[in-house]
Amino acid sequence: MALPSSLPAFARHIILRRRPVGVPTQDCFALSQTPMPRPGQGQMLVRMLVGSVDPAIRGFLDDRPSYLPPVALGAPVNGMSLGQIVESHHPDWPVGDYVRVFATWSDHFVIGPDALGLERVTPAANVPLRSYMGALGPVGLTAWVGLFAVGEAKAGETVLVSAAAGATGSTVVQLAKAAGCRVVGIAGGAHKAQVLHELGADAVVDYRALERDLGAALDAAAPEGFDVYFDNIGGPTLDAVLPRMREKGRIPLCGMIAQYNDADHPYGVQNLWQMVVKRLTMRGFLTYDYAERLGEAQAMLDRLHKAGRLRPLENVHHGFERLPEAFIALMQGTTTGKTLVEIA
């Protein structure tokens, strides 16, 4: 069977050349190409349009168990993609549909209807397609699930967010404010602190400018403590927050950025006794564990964005080959907002 005339003869991939030690470097990755894959019966060929660059990818690059198998050496890196179906042998997924799916860093890839995280995307007028990989997509859904389904945040409560100027954190800040919460963000640097104030945070703890320990800064920001701590960091930050939670507080665990680059030396949390003292609930979560609530989440994201109350915070790279560069910058902690790569 001949390729459709609009398709190139080869697909490009970003493969894992060697496993990173600490922060990934450019030589961990390589660009390769293979003959264009063809979809079989019931499958679809997707052209990547936007690549999502996420901290969780770092865990897939180590040769150790995670919630997904590690990437094999010489294989394409795994990640979320937003693309368009360019060839289809499935009646429910026609050519031209936009889809969001957990796939690989490949500019074309084949999936079936059971692909992880597969969703149809219907872009609204005047909304950039890339936003559906950020605050109006997986990032926003993760923020909503952690804050409301796991954290059970309510109006009048005080919410603390770590990595608050990042992709998920900046969205949590805005969702919490929209829900009537008082919001405190933790971020590093004056620029990130300014961004968070612009997004509506009531107080910001700039950990890079601390003249005293983090605990004292948190006490100053919220003397009565926190009802919800949306944790993107883990490590010493979690340790500092635990004694400052209010009774029956909730801690949704979204990520452990403090350990991703050094998973061989995990931090030992010392204040877990506070879980008993304060009768706290701390729960890790994955967004798609709450599939039955994602429609509710998407509706709120779309509504707030349309009303101007949810601002996608993005840093955008351009070109398929720049996926590794964008990922390295993310893992160095130099980015603000959601890191995205527009392929074309």
MOTA-V805694 format. One line per field, one symbol per residue. ss: DSSP state (a for helix, b for strand, c for the rest). psi: psi as a letter, one per 40 degrees, with the letter a starting at -180 (. if undefined). burial: I if it has 24 or more other ideal C-beta (glycine too) atoms within 12 Angstrom, else O. A space follows every 10 residues. Layout:
ss=???
psi=???
burial=???
This chain:
ss=cccccccccb bbbbbbcccc cccccaaabb bbbbbccccc ccbbbbbbbb bbbcccaaaa cccccccccc cccccbcbbb bbbbbbbbcc cccccccbbb bbbbcbcbbb bbccccccbb bcccccccaa aaaccccaaa aaaaaaaaaa cccccccbbb bccccbaaaa aaaaaaaacc cbbbbbbcca aaaaaaaaac ccbbbbaaac cccaaaaaaa accccbbbbb bcccaaaaaa aaccbbbbbb bbbcccaaaa cccccccccc ccaaaaaccc bbbbccaaaa aaaaaaaaaa aaaaaacccc cccbbbbbca aaaaaaaaaa acccccbbbb bbcc
psi=hiiideiidi iiihihdihi hahiideeii hiiiihihha heiihhhhdh hhhiddddde eigiiaeiii hiheiiiiih ihahhehifh degihdihih ihbighehih iieeihehih hgiihehidd deebdebddd dddddddddd efiiheihhh hifeeacddd ddddddddef ihhhihihid ddddddddee hdihhheeeh eaiddddddd dgdeahdhhh hedaaddddd ddeeiihfih ghhdifdeed efeegihhhe fddddddefi hhhiihdeef deeddddddd ddddddeeeh hhhihhihhd eedddddddd eefeihahhi hhd.
burial=OOOOOOOOOO IIIIIIIOII OOOIOOOIIO IIOOOIIIIO OOIIIIIIII IIIIIIIIII IIOOOOOOOO IOOOIIIIII IIIIIIIIOI OOIOOOIIII IIIIIIIIII IIIOIIIIII IOIOOOOIII IIIIIIIIII IIIIIIIIII IIIOOOIIII IIIIIIIIII IIIIIIIIIO IIIIIIIIOO OIIOIIIOII IIIIIIIOOO OOOIIOIIOO IIOOIIIIII IIIIIIIIII IIIIIIOOII IIIIIIIIII IOIOOOOOIO IOOIOOOIOI OIIOIIIIOI OOOIOOIIOI IIOIIOOOOI IIIIIIIOOI OIIIIIIIII IOIOIIIIII IIIO
